[in-house]
Amino acid sequence: MTGRRVGGVARTVAIVVMVGLTIFPIYWMLVTATTDTSRLFLDAPDLLPNFGHLAAFAAALDDTALLLWLLNSAIIAVGTTVLTIATAWFAAYALSRYRFRGRGAFGLALFATQFLPEVFLLVPIYGLFLTFGLLNRLEGLMIVNAAFVVPVATWLLKTAIDAVPREIEEAARVDGAPRLAIQISIVAPLVLPSLAAVSVIAFFHAWDEFVFALTFISKADLRPASVGIASFVGELTTPLDVIMAASLIYVLPTLIFAVFAQRYVIGGLVAGSVKG
Amino acid sequence: MQSNERAINREAWFGIAPAVLLLAAVQGYPILRGIYLSFTNTSLLSPNRSTFVGLRNFTALFNLDSFQITMVKTLVYATGSVIGAVVLGLAAALVMNGAFPGRRLVRAMILVPWATPQVAVALVFVWIFNADYGVLNYALSSIGLIDGGVLWLNDPDLAMGSVLLVTIWKIFPFSALVLLAALQSVPASLEEAARIDGARGFAVLTEITLPGIRRTILVLVLFLSIWSLRRFELIWLLTQGGPVRATNTLVVDLYRQGFVNAHLGRAAAIGVVGFLASILITIVYYYVEQRSARRAGEA
């Protein structure tokens, strides 16, 4: 098979190089964060992390609003995830199980959202949120983020529900269980991996999101971590090792999550595109 | 029968109602409003006062030399990031296909770029690319490839390449994992049979493996292209479209026109151009997909 074609040694070298390049930027964040500022601007940089020097992490937590920003990010991300699942689940079930009028148009609309650049919609959504009092509200960002994830989430969940045999539901319906209860108590547990994948995608999207938060949040204490950390760049008062320490703390939750939940993450990423 | 159909429609519409409502409010209305704005001279300073100006924003755009540069930059960025992500993704998928020790660990590591938020990506790469103290220049000069500080992000000739490098680093895991899943659905027996018939490695790849994942590659190219036209944050955080427009793609130009120059009407016109470009890509995709499906059917 392919394993035999790409010979053993060449393949191992290729994999090591690939993984090395893949994780190098994160490694470099760690090296920079653990290097004393006085040693950062040398002709020959230190190439290894110095775990004896963790002052930058303490400074990132004590001297900046990082913890508050992370809390805001977490609230936004959890809210986005809940809103996404609550919205996408029922739409996905309907798409999978009913042949209803408007089904094709709805499917097309989901696909069409992939064309819309966030930046293009920024001003109209800003106007809308101004009218409804959603600026400077974490709820506003949850709504925007969910709107960008729901199409993908719906599609992933629909593909998963398609694979659940209808007979399982019909047996429960004969027993008189209402359709809503069947959806939640019988179908949902069977597509748990896809629900996990959708949750990861929604959470990551919100954790990563920058431009809506930058534009819609003007109160400093409501900033999420993406905007807060980016703000270090302009102000020039935060030392580089502290910036990198803060970035690393910000990156860590998603990295740990991705590594430990890799089965669900990969399953979710791949499902839609290969089968769809 | 009739009432049954109506009941089905009603149940289904209850199911999709929340999604329809959310998408209509946060995607549907804004896009219509955006298209309307592109025919007005609305300013960021008074976004609710606008005068209809017909096609003036569009004619103004196409008469600007700078907008032609923007179009070229967008094309280069889209083509470069799609080709880079697909080629690198395919190479990664080929080496990861099949069993090897540490497979789970490698698949987890490959997720790292995908899982790293864009703000953090931009910050660390700006530092890696730093002309005087960046580790990239240090590494390249210590092996003698360069001599002196290369301005990766501040040299107009290099900035696009550097931004592409970061972009491909960030997005290739997605294509690698999608292609890996597709590769695993190509029956190994087909490749085996071809090899018994005397086909060598490269021929097996181009004659059996690649045709087997043709549809996945096409879908991947479609989505990567559309997403490359949308990608804003990474480029903005790395270069803000500079130096001298070297990385000024459509969405970056849109943001600059709208939020720096306060000209919402012209910004919206740029958005409409990008939207039309995405639709054009999709039409081309369907044409290619149909043709290659027909060819595959004949073979």
Boltz contact constraints between the chains, C-beta under 6 A:
constraints:
  - contact:
      token1: [A, 1]
      token2: [B, 98]
      max_distance: 6.0
  - contact:
      token1: [A, 1]
      token2: [B, 188]
      max_distance: 6.0
  - contact:
      token1: [A, 2]
      token2: [B, 97]
      max_distance: 6.0
  - contact:
      token1: [A, 2]
      token2: [B, 98]
      max_distance: 6.0
  - contact:
      token1: [A, 3]
      token2: [B, 98]
      max_distance: 6.0
  - contact:
      token1: [A, 5]
      token2: [B, 201]
      max_distance: 6.0
  - contact:
      token1: [A, 6]
      token2: [B, 95]
      max_distance: 6.0
  - contact:
      token1: [A, 11]
      token2: [B, 95]
      max_distance: 6.0
  - contact:
      token1: [A, 14]
      token2: [B, 95]
      max_distance: 6.0
  - contact:
      token1: [A, 15]
      token2: [B, 95]
      max_distance: 6.0
  - contact:
      token1: [A, 15]
      token2: [B, 106]
      max_distance: 6.0
  - contact:
      token1: [A, 18]
      token2: [B, 92]
      max_distance: 6.0
  - contact:
      token1: [A, 19]
      token2: [B, 106]
      max_distance: 6.0
  - contact:
      token1: [A, 19]
      token2: [B, 109]
      max_distance: 6.0
  - contact:
      token1: [A, 22]
      token2: [B, 109]
      max_distance: 6.0
  - contact:
      token1: [A, 22]
      token2: [B, 110]
      max_distance: 6.0
  - contact:
      token1: [A, 22]
      token2: [B, 112]
      max_distance: 6.0
  - contact:
      token1: [A, 23]
      token2: [B, 109]
      max_distance: 6.0
  - contact:
      token1: [A, 23]
      token2: [B, 112]
      max_distance: 6.0
  - contact:
      token1: [A, 25]
      token2: [B, 124]
      max_distance: 6.0
  - contact:
      token1: [A, 29]
      token2: [B, 124]
      max_distance: 6.0
  - contact:
      token1: [A, 41]
      token2: [B, 133]
      max_distance: 6.0
  - contact:
      token1: [A, 45]
      token2: [B, 135]
      max_distance: 6.0
  - contact:
      token1: [A, 45]
      token2: [B, 138]
      max_distance: 6.0
  - contact:
      token1: [A, 87]
      token2: [B, 18]
      max_distance: 6.0
  - contact:
      token1: [A, 87]
      token2: [B, 19]
      max_distance: 6.0
  - contact:
      token1: [A, 87]
      token2: [B, 22]
      max_distance: 6.0
  - contact:
      token1: [A, 90]
      token2: [B, 15]
      max_distance: 6.0
  - contact:
      token1: [A, 91]
      token2: [B, 16]
      max_distance: 6.0
  - contact:
      token1: [A, 91]
      token2: [B, 19]
      max_distance: 6.0
  - contact:
      token1: [A, 93]
      token2: [B, 15]
      max_distance: 6.0
  - contact:
      token1: [A, 94]
      token2: [B, 12]
      max_distance: 6.0
  - contact:
      token1: [A, 94]
      token2: [B, 15]
      max_distance: 6.0
  - contact:
      token1: [A, 94]
      token2: [B, 16]
      max_distance: 6.0
  - contact:
      token1: [A, 98]
      token2: [B, 8]
      max_distance: 6.0
  - contact:
      token1: [A, 98]
      token2: [B, 12]
      max_distance: 6.0
  - contact:
      token1: [A, 100]
      token2: [B, 8]
      max_distance: 6.0
  - contact:
      token1: [A, 100]
      token2: [B, 9]
      max_distance: 6.0
  - contact:
      token1: [A, 100]
      token2: [B, 12]
      max_distance: 6.0
  - contact:
      token1: [A, 101]
      token2: [B, 9]
      max_distance: 6.0
  - contact:
      token1: [A, 106]
      token2: [B, 16]
      max_distance: 6.0
  - contact:
      token1: [A, 113]
      token2: [B, 27]
      max_distance: 6.0
  - contact:
      token1: [A, 114]
      token2: [B, 226]
      max_distance: 6.0
  - contact:
      token1: [A, 115]
      token2: [B, 275]
      max_distance: 6.0
  - contact:
      token1: [A, 115]
      token2: [B, 278]
      max_distance: 6.0
  - contact:
      token1: [A, 116]
      token2: [B, 27]
      max_distance: 6.0
  - contact:
      token1: [A, 116]
      token2: [B, 31]
      max_distance: 6.0
  - contact:
      token1: [A, 117]
      token2: [B, 230]
      max_distance: 6.0
  - contact:
      token1: [A, 117]
      token2: [B, 251]
      max_distance: 6.0
  - contact:
      token1: [A, 117]
      token2: [B, 274]
      max_distance: 6.0
  - contact:
      token1: [A, 119]
      token2: [B, 232]
      max_distance: 6.0
  - contact:
      token1: [A, 119]
      token2: [B, 251]
      max_distance: 6.0
  - contact:
      token1: [A, 119]
      token2: [B, 254]
      max_distance: 6.0
  - contact:
      token1: [A, 119]
      token2: [B, 255]
      max_distance: 6.0
  - contact:
      token1: [A, 120]
      token2: [B, 34]
      max_distance: 6.0
  - contact:
      token1: [A, 120]
      token2: [B, 271]
      max_distance: 6.0
  - contact:
      token1: [A, 121]
      token2: [B, 30]
      max_distance: 6.0
  - contact:
      token1: [A, 123]
      token2: [B, 264]
      max_distance: 6.0
  - contact:
      token1: [A, 124]
      token2: [B, 30]
      max_distance: 6.0
  - contact:
      token1: [A, 124]
      token2: [B, 33]
      max_distance: 6.0
  - contact:
      token1: [A, 124]
      token2: [B, 34]
      max_distance: 6.0
  - contact:
      token1: [A, 125]
      token2: [B, 30]
      max_distance: 6.0
  - contact:
      token1: [A, 127]
      token2: [B, 47]
      max_distance: 6.0
  - contact:
      token1: [A, 144]
      token2: [B, 26]
      max_distance: 6.0
  - contact:
      token1: [A, 147]
      token2: [B, 22]
      max_distance: 6.0
  - contact:
      token1: [A, 147]
      token2: [B, 26]
      max_distance: 6.0
  - contact:
      token1: [A, 147]
      token2: [B, 27]
      max_distance: 6.0
  - contact:
      token1: [A, 150]
      token2: [B, 19]
      max_distance: 6.0
  - contact:
      token1: [A, 208]
      token2: [B, 117]
      max_distance: 6.0
  - contact:
      token1: [A, 208]
      token2: [B, 118]
      max_distance: 6.0
  - contact:
      token1: [A, 210]
      token2: [B, 119]
      max_distance: 6.0
  - contact:
      token1: [A, 210]
      token2: [B, 233]
      max_distance: 6.0
  - contact:
      token1: [A, 211]
      token2: [B, 233]
      max_distance: 6.0
  - contact:
      token1: [A, 226]
      token2: [B, 119]
      max_distance: 6.0
  - contact:
      token1: [A, 229]
      token2: [B, 119]
      max_distance: 6.0
  - contact:
      token1: [A, 230]
      token2: [B, 119]
      max_distance: 6.0
  - contact:
      token1: [A, 247]
      token2: [B, 120]
      max_distance: 6.0
  - contact:
      token1: [A, 247]
      token2: [B, 123]
      max_distance: 6.0
  - contact:
      token1: [A, 250]
      token2: [B, 120]
      max_distance: 6.0
  - contact:
      token1: [A, 251]
      token2: [B, 116]
      max_distance: 6.0
  - contact:
      token1: [A, 251]
      token2: [B, 120]
      max_distance: 6.0
  - contact:
      token1: [A, 254]
      token2: [B, 115]
      max_distance: 6.0
  - contact:
      token1: [A, 255]
      token2: [B, 115]
      max_distance: 6.0
  - contact:
      token1: [A, 258]
      token2: [B, 111]
      max_distance: 6.0
  - contact:
      token1: [A, 258]
      token2: [B, 115]
      max_distance: 6.0
  - contact:
      token1: [A, 259]
      token2: [B, 108]
      max_distance: 6.0
  - contact:
      token1: [A, 262]
      token2: [B, 107]
      max_distance: 6.0
  - contact:
      token1: [A, 262]
      token2: [B, 108]
      max_distance: 6.0
  - contact:
      token1: [A, 262]
      token2: [B, 111]
      max_distance: 6.0
  - contact:
      token1: [A, 266]
      token2: [B, 177]
      max_distance: 6.0
  - contact:
      token1: [A, 269]
      token2: [B, 177]
      max_distance: 6.0
  - contact:
      token1: [A, 270]
      token2: [B, 177]
      max_distance: 6.0
  - contact:
      token1: [A, 270]
      token2: [B, 178]
      max_distance: 6.0
  - contact:
      token1: [A, 270]
      token2: [B, 181]
      max_distance: 6.0
  - contact:
      token1: [A, 273]
      token2: [B, 178]
      max_distance: 6.0
  - contact:
      token1: [A, 273]
      token2: [B, 219]
      max_distance: 6.0
  - contact:
      token1: [A, 274]
      token2: [B, 181]
      max_distance: 6.0
  - contact:
      token1: [A, 274]
      token2: [B, 182]
      max_distance: 6.0
  - contact:
      token1: [A, 274]
      token2: [B, 216]
      max_distance: 6.0
